[in-house]
Structures are given as C-alpha cells and as structure tokens.
Amino acid sequence: MRKKDKLPWHTEAAEYELEYGTNTLEIHKDAVRPGERVLIVDDVLATGGTARATADLVERIGGKVVGIACLIELDFLHGRKKLDGYDLFTLLTY
C-alpha cells in the first residue's frame, strides 16, 4: 500500500479523508491472491480513513481482511467508528 503514483505497476486506488483534507492510496492489483488472508498494520489510527481505504482496496482485489492492528490510537478523532465490522487491535490509546 502506497500513496498515489509511488507504485510501478497496475494499481487499484482509493481516496480517503484525513483530519485536514483527502489523499489517495494505491495497491498493486496482484498484491493479494483471491481469498488470501490479510492483516493490516498501521502506525497510527487517527480518523480511520487510511485503514478503511486499505481494507477496501484489499477486499476489492480479492483479499480477506482478518484484522487491523495499530500501534497508537488517537481516540478523540473517533477513527474506530470507520472500522466497524473489523477486528481492531491498538497497543496504546490517547
């Protein structure tokens, strides 16, 4: 998963919201095999936009998101709400 125009091959893209605007993520179309189980790991869960866009892209190319793990959750931004339905684990919550 990378920001827009950083990957050198055929990609799928998803736009997502940040606390201060929008951005776009891309994934190689062949990064995940159909039915492959994927754990998404991110450093910070803020608004939930990045993790949600990542999950959407993984599922769009055929993967199954089995969980989302973040080192830090900024609870006051309520990002967890965007990830309803996913098994979510955060190490530290602020």
C-alpha positions as CSV (number, residue, x, y, z in Angstrom):
1,M,0.0,0.0,0.0
2,R,1.5,3.3,-1.0
3,K,0.4,6.9,-1.7
4,K,-0.7,7.7,-5.3
5,D,1.9,7.4,-8.1
6,K,4.5,5.6,-6.0
7,L,3.9,2.1,-7.3
8,P,5.4,1.0,-10.7
9,W,2.7,-1.5,-11.8
10,H,-1.0,-1.8,-12.5
11,T,-2.9,-0.5,-9.4
12,E,-6.2,0.0,-7.8
13,A,-6.8,3.3,-6.0
14,A,-9.0,4.7,-3.2
15,E,-9.4,8.2,-2.0
16,Y,-9.8,8.7,1.8
17,E,-10.3,11.6,4.2
18,L,-7.6,12.9,6.6
19,E,-8.1,15.2,9.5
20,Y,-7.0,18.1,7.2
21,G,-8.1,17.0,3.7
22,T,-8.0,14.0,1.4
23,N,-5.4,11.7,0.0
24,T,-5.2,8.6,-2.3
25,L,-3.8,5.1,-1.6
26,E,-2.8,2.6,-4.2
27,I,-2.2,-1.2,-4.2
28,H,-0.8,-3.4,-6.9
29,K,-3.6,-5.3,-8.5
30,D,-1.7,-8.6,-8.0
31,A,-0.6,-7.9,-4.4
32,V,-3.1,-10.2,-2.9
33,R,-4.3,-13.5,-4.2
34,P,-8.1,-14.2,-4.2
35,G,-9.1,-15.4,-0.7
36,E,-5.8,-14.6,0.8
37,R,-6.0,-13.6,4.5
38,V,-4.5,-10.1,5.2
39,L,-3.7,-8.4,8.5
40,I,-3.4,-4.6,8.0
41,V,-0.8,-3.0,10.3
42,D,-0.5,0.8,10.6
43,D,1.4,3.1,12.9
44,V,-1.4,5.5,13.9
45,L,-5.2,5.2,13.9
46,A,-6.4,8.8,13.7
47,T,-9.6,9.4,11.6
48,G,-9.7,5.8,10.4
49,G,-9.5,6.9,6.7
50,T,-6.2,5.2,5.9
51,A,-7.1,1.9,7.5
52,R,-10.6,1.9,5.9
53,A,-9.2,2.7,2.4
54,T,-6.6,0.0,2.9
55,A,-9.2,-2.6,3.9
56,D,-11.5,-1.6,0.9
57,L,-8.6,-2.0,-1.5
58,V,-7.5,-5.4,-0.1
59,E,-11.1,-6.6,-0.4
60,R,-11.5,-5.1,-3.9
61,I,-8.7,-7.2,-5.3
62,G,-10.0,-10.3,-3.6
63,G,-8.3,-10.5,-0.2
64,K,-10.0,-11.1,3.2
65,V,-9.1,-8.7,5.9
66,V,-8.7,-10.7,9.1
67,G,-7.8,-7.8,11.3
68,I,-6.4,-4.3,11.7
69,A,-3.6,-3.5,14.1
70,C,-2.3,-0.1,15.0
71,L,0.4,1.0,17.4
72,I,-1.3,4.2,18.6
73,E,-5.0,5.1,18.5
74,L,-5.9,8.8,18.8
75,D,-9.3,8.1,20.5
76,F,-10.5,11.7,20.3
77,L,-10.7,11.5,16.5
78,H,-13.1,8.5,16.6
79,G,-11.4,6.6,13.8
80,R,-12.6,3.3,15.3
81,K,-16.1,4.1,14.1
82,K,-15.0,3.8,10.4
83,L,-13.7,0.3,11.1
84,D,-16.9,-1.3,12.4
85,G,-17.1,-4.9,11.4
86,Y,-13.3,-5.4,11.5
87,D,-11.3,-7.0,14.3
88,L,-9.3,-4.0,15.5
89,F,-6.3,-4.0,18.0
90,T,-4.4,-0.9,19.2
91,L,-1.4,-1.0,21.5
92,L,-1.7,2.5,23.0
93,T,-4.7,4.8,23.1
94,Y,-4.6,8.5,23.7
